[in-house]
């Protein structure tokens, strides 16, 4: 479908495979089609709306994979392939990428982009189980993530992840599945 669209104000005939439409951009279809397609980001999905010239409207739903979700999917595959320790690490990578994105959004929403780079240098990663990171997240977003029902399981999973990385801990499938669920709960909470 990407090959059937042109970028707005572009002389190129279509959007290349390495170019992704951005939320809110309108991208007209080829000249033989009179509809416009608008991309609207809603959480982990994109919504394409086609408006026909005869005042008809059709809405198409297209799920677009989000990187933290891809990492979480990889963690599940690793569990199924008998690599539970690596799966825990990958599940927490998904959480850290999601946290970084939410912090970036919060900095932008508050007009604090100018301090964001400096503050990121002060952080030691984006693990929300880290008190300094969590306090920053709560301050910027107003989201008391530490008061959720899954928080204690997430903290336990983060400790497991640290022990895997720093101490060489080997975990079993059940522990990896607990970590996967904790990561899943966090991503759902963050609406990613």
Steps between C-alpha positions, in 0.01 A plus 500: 500500500789736572598486133151620397532834687689824442639723771327835528674773301745250357595445140581136576243254364470300823617456856808281511527199730734691733265799531224480758195728502481717809186541713284787381655517152259477209629289216301511175459183298601471137314733260254232383365486857318805637523403867731644759657293770576645838713324758396553861702339780296334773716326763662202326283522190471726200165583347471571128198701402404515134266783402337447163411787267129406511490591873536136596735406781666168574722428798760227479683375810861394451715373785852630471762331711661721760863425592436423872227258390739336254751452781233352725397265220863395465515434876202266467670315214816465708298348784343253257847417358640415843696822558325633814788710636548687173122540475493686834769741381320564170166555678663769712658655192145546374406675824802731485431601140137570592608705803743704292222579252258602774761725660572661162129563448472650849800730448349622172152545649643717778725697263811364669678372191791731573583318828410151381842419350685615810266312732528181293876513556433496876293181480643151520271344240120508492408229746188621682585271792792736569370753757664802335351409162157425648490830690592691184233311304233569765600869521478550125192292426296507820464122459549326836611177332636370832146488641372254238410141585782360284778719642638251755523233229673745269753594771568130568549442129737796472707355784502166315620676185781670693609168651504340156715775353732574791526163673435251222178369658325229297122497531238244407204532265257587782716793615536623141124483452453707819738760360326493163165564671644783711642662187170449318315666790733799493465546122122482532510755780716730286257447210772363272 
